């Protein structure tokens, strides 16, 4: 009786299951797999754009792509900029987000207002954030330039080599730390108050309570936030594009590929190859992160 009911129940009918998952599978194929296949095909050609003739060049692009110069910036320089940008943003943003989460997680008047205030930059959008900070960093009439003039000095700010990368890092942290803060708040809300009260009864102060109780219980939340932050900063190019367009030593590898792919005179095959290399690079970094995190987790359990 039970077997016959299972056969006629629509929810366990295999055809119904296939029909239910088919839209999702088609979306994955059209939006992810098909572009990847097309990108792979283009990487073996000297394709320059729609309507222009192209030839099959084999693995030539895979070798010559590292010799290409785009706006006086090489692949290796953009890769170095990517590493500097990503490391600085992650190592500054995560402690800042965790600290702000600890503050706004406490019970005080106006807590919801400050949570919304700190999260607001995340929902403003790249264009709004970028143009707002462009006005702030205007070297002629911006508020920062005006403040510097009061001290008898001046700076090109976003146009100054070396300083521009630091300013872009600051903007990227400001624009995204609220997202990480919300994830940390969710993790803190899952920690039982009984655990904290027991630690306080045992004589644990604020620092020991954080270091030996709160931080270990946030291990999974830390892993999620670091994962999102590392993968996001490695592939981030939009905020840099709006702020500096890659000038003054701020071209990351993701921005380099974007500019190469959107340049009608560039070899799109080389852009496709760079995207493949970049995907492999990001995947390798994330696999190393997973390996190190799991290894550290096993050492703690042992």
N, C-alpha and C positions, 0 to 999 in steps of 0.2 A: 504494500500500500504506500509506504513512504517512498519507495523507489519510483513508482509510477507518478507520484505527485511531483517529485523532483524533475522528472522528465518534462512535465507539462507546465512547470512554473516558469513564467517569462523571465524572472530575474536570474535563473541559472541556465537558461537556454543558451547554447554556445553561439547561435546566430545573433541573438540579442546582445550578447557580450561583445561580439565582433563589431556589430553596428554601433554600439556605444563608444568603443575605443577608436573607431575608424576616423572620426573628425580630428581627434588629438594626434593620431599617427600621421594623417595627411598634413596637419599643421607643422609637425616636427620635420617632415620630409621637405615641404615647400619652403619653410623659413630657415631651416638649419642644414639639412643634408644636401639639398639641391644646390644652394649657393656654394657649399664647400666643394661639391663635385665640379661646378662650373669654374670656381677659383683654381682648382687643381688643373683643369684642362687649359685655362689661360696661362698658367705658369710655364707651360711648355711652348709658348708662342711669343712673338714680338708684337702682340696686339697693342694698338695705340688708340683705340676708340671706335665707336660705331661708324660704319661706313668706310673705314680705312682698311686697306689690304694688310694682311698679316701672314706670316709664315711659321711653320713648325721649326723650332730651334732646339728641341730636345732639352738637355740639362744645362744648356749654356747660361740661362738666367740664374740657375742655382749657384753658379760659380762666379759670375760677373757682378752679381747684385751688391757685393760688398765693396766694389770699386766705384759705385755710383755716388755722385755728389748732388744733393738737392738743397739749393739755397745755401751753398758753402758749408753744409753740414754733412758729415759722413755717417754711415750706419753705426760704427763703433762709438762715435761721439754721442749719438742719440741714445745708444744703449747705456752708456755711462750716465747720461742725464736721467734716464729712466730709473736706474738703480739709486742714484742720489735722491731723486724726488720721492720714490717709493719708500725707501728706508727712513728718510726724515719724516714724512707724513705719518707713517705707521707708528714709529717710535715716539712721536710727540702726541699724535691724536689719541691713541689708546689710553695712556695714563690720564690725559686731560678728560676724556669722555668718562672714564671710570670715576675720577674725582668728582666731576659734576654730578654723576649719577648718585654717588654716595651723599652728596649735599642735598639734592632735591628729593632723595628718597626719605629723608627725615620728615617728621610731621611738624610743619610750621605754617603760619598763615601766609597765603599767597603761593603755596607750593605748586599748584596747577598752573598758575600764571608763568612762573619761571620755567617750568617744564616746556610749556608751549613756546616761550620766548627763545629758549636755547634750541628748540627743534625747528624754529621758523626758517633759518637759512636753508635747511634741507628741502623745503617745499617751494622755495622761491624760484628755482630753475637756474640753469647755467647762465643764460643770457642776462637775467636780472642781476645775479651775483657778479658776473664779469663786468658789466657796464657800470655797476655801482662802484666797484673797486677801481675801475679805470678812472672814474671821476675823483676818487679819493687819492689816487696816485698820479694825478695830472701834474707833470713837472713844472707847469707854468702857473696855474691858478687853483690847483687842488689844495685842500686843507693841510695836507702833510708838507707840501712845498712851501705853503705860507708859514707854517710853523718852523721849518728849517731856515727860512729867510730871516726870521726873528733872531736866530742865533748866528746870522751872518754866513750861512752856508747854503749850498744848493746841491741837487742831485737829479739825475735823469730818471731815478726810481726804476720803473719797469723797463726802461731803455738802457740801464747801466749793467754792463757785464758783471756777473757774480751776484750783485744785489737782486737782480730780477728773479733769479731762481729762488732766492730766499723769500721774496715777496709772494711769488706764485705758491710756494709751499704754505705760507701763512693763510692765504686765501682758500686753498684747498682744505686745510684743516678746519678753518672757520665754517666753510660751507657744508662739511660732512660730519663734524664731530657729534652733532645732534642725533644722527641716525644710530651711531654706535652707543650713545648715551641711553637711548630708549631700550636697546637690547640689554644693556647692563642693568637698567631699572627692572626689566622683566626678570632677569636672573636674580637680582636682589630680593624681589618679591617672593621668590620661591624658597628663600632661606627662612626656616622657621624661627620665630622669635624665641622659642624655648631653648634653642641651641645657643643663641647669643646670651640669653639670661643665665644659662648654666655656666658659660664661660666667664661672665661677669661675677657670678657668685664664687667662682674659683680664683678670683683676683686678677683676671685679665683686664689690662687697660685698653685704651682705644687702639693703640698700635698693635698690640698682641691680638686683640679681637679681630682686627682687619687681617693681619698676616697669617694667623694660625686657624682662623675660623672662616671669615668671609671669603678670602682669596681662594683657598682650596675648594670651597663649595661653588665658586664661580668658574671652575676649570673648564667646563663644557661651554659656558658663555664666552669665556676668553678665546677659546679655540674658534668658535663661530665668528666672533668679531675680527680676530686676526685674519681668518680666512677671507672674509668679505673685504677687509681693508687692503690686504696684500694683492688679491686679484683685481680689486677695483683700481688701486693706484697704478699698478703695472699697465693697465689698459686705458688709463685716463688720458684724454687729450683735449676734451671739449673746453674745459675751463682755461687751459693753457692757450688754446687757439683764440678764445675770446679776449684774454688778457694781453698776450704778447704776439700771437701768431707765430710762436716759436723763435722770436728774435732774442738777441742778447743771451744766447746759450741756454735757452729753455726748451729746445726741441727734444721731446722724448721719442722713443721708437714708435709708439702708437701714433703720435702726431706726424712723424716722418712718413709713415706708411699712408696716412690719410692724405697728406699733401701730395705724395707721389701718385696716389690713385686718382686724385681729383684734378691733376694737372693733365690737360689734353695733349700736351707735347711729350709726356713721359711714357715710358714703356710699361704698359699695364701688366705685362707678364712678370716684370721684375717686382712690381708692387704685390702681385699675387704670391710670388715666391717669398717675399719678406713677411707677408701675412702668415704663410705656412711656418716659417722659421720662428716667428713671434709666438704663434700658437703652441709650438713645441716648447719654446722657452718658458712661457707662462705655466704650461702643464708640468714641466720639470720642476719649477720653483714650488708649485703647490704640492707635488708629490714629495719633495724634500721636506716641506713643512709638515705634511701628514706623518712622514716617517719619524721626524724628530719629536713631534708631539706624542705620538704613540709610544716611542721609546722612553720618553720622559715619564709618561703615565705608567708604563710597566715598571720602571725603576722605583717610582713612588709606592706602587702596590707591593713590590717585593720587599 
